Amino acid sequence: MHEIFDDWPERYDLWFQTPIGKLIREVEKRLLLDMAQHYNQGPIQLGDIAKRQEISLKYLEQIIIPLKKAHFIETVRGIGYRLRDPDQ
């Protein structure tokens, strides 16, 4: 059964070369860059990023999930999100 996933990295890279994949990557970069620029302000709410970057809040709520799973971002309960310390 796991043979289905043997070429996952290649398929993943190919998908991100499509127009929609490139758009998603660009939005992820904008999200991470905004969080880095406002890092000293503490945890950031997605609504603030959505306004500054002119990106739909609902869209940001979807793309932040894989960034959290990849340990780029962490949740601060009841406050917002922040970039994760790479040493953690």
C-alpha positions in Angstrom: 0.0 0.0 0.0 2.8 2.5 0.8 4.1 2.2 -2.9 1.4 4.8 -3.7 3.5 7.4 -1.8 6.9 6.4 -3.1 7.0 9.2 -5.6 5.3 11.8 -3.3 8.2 14.3 -3.2 8.4 14.4 -7.0 4.6 14.8 -7.4 4.6 17.4 -4.7 7.3 19.5 -6.4 5.6 19.1 -9.8 2.3 20.3 -8.3 3.9 23.5 -6.9 5.1 24.3 -10.4 1.5 24.6 -11.6 0.0 28.1 -11.6 -2.2 27.4 -8.6 0.8 25.8 -6.8 2.9 28.9 -7.5 0.1 31.2 -6.2 -0.1 29.2 -2.9 3.6 29.4 -2.5 3.6 33.1 -3.0 0.9 33.6 -0.4 2.8 31.4 2.1 5.9 33.6 1.5 3.9 36.7 2.1 2.4 35.3 5.3 5.8 34.3 6.7 7.4 37.5 5.7 4.7 39.6 7.4 5.0 37.5 10.5 8.8 38.1 10.5 8.4 41.8 10.0 6.1 42.0 13.0 7.8 39.4 15.1 8.7 41.9 17.9 5.0 42.7 18.4 4.4 39.3 19.8 1.8 36.8 18.6 -0.1 38.1 15.5 -3.8 37.5 14.6 -4.5 36.3 11.1 -7.0 39.1 10.6 -4.2 41.7 11.0 -2.1 39.9 8.3 -5.1 39.6 6.1 -5.7 43.3 6.2 -2.0 44.3 5.7 -1.5 41.8 2.9 -5.0 42.1 1.3 -5.5 38.4 1.5 -8.8 36.7 2.4 -8.8 35.6 6.1 -10.5 32.3 5.2 -7.7 31.6 2.7 -5.0 32.4 5.4 -6.8 30.1 7.8 -6.4 27.2 5.3 -2.8 27.8 4.3 -1.6 28.2 7.8 -2.4 24.6 8.6 0.4 23.0 6.6 2.8 25.7 7.9 1.9 24.7 11.5 2.4 21.0 10.7 5.8 21.8 9.2 6.7 23.6 12.4 7.2 27.1 10.8 4.5 28.6 12.9 3.0 28.0 16.4 -0.3 28.9 17.9 -0.5 31.0 21.1 -3.8 30.1 22.5 -6.4 32.9 22.5 -3.8 35.4 21.1 -2.7 34.5 17.7 0.3 33.0 15.8 4.0 33.5 15.8 7.0 32.2 14.0 8.4 29.1 15.7 12.0 29.3 17.1 14.0 27.0 14.9 15.9 25.7 18.0 12.8 24.3 19.6 
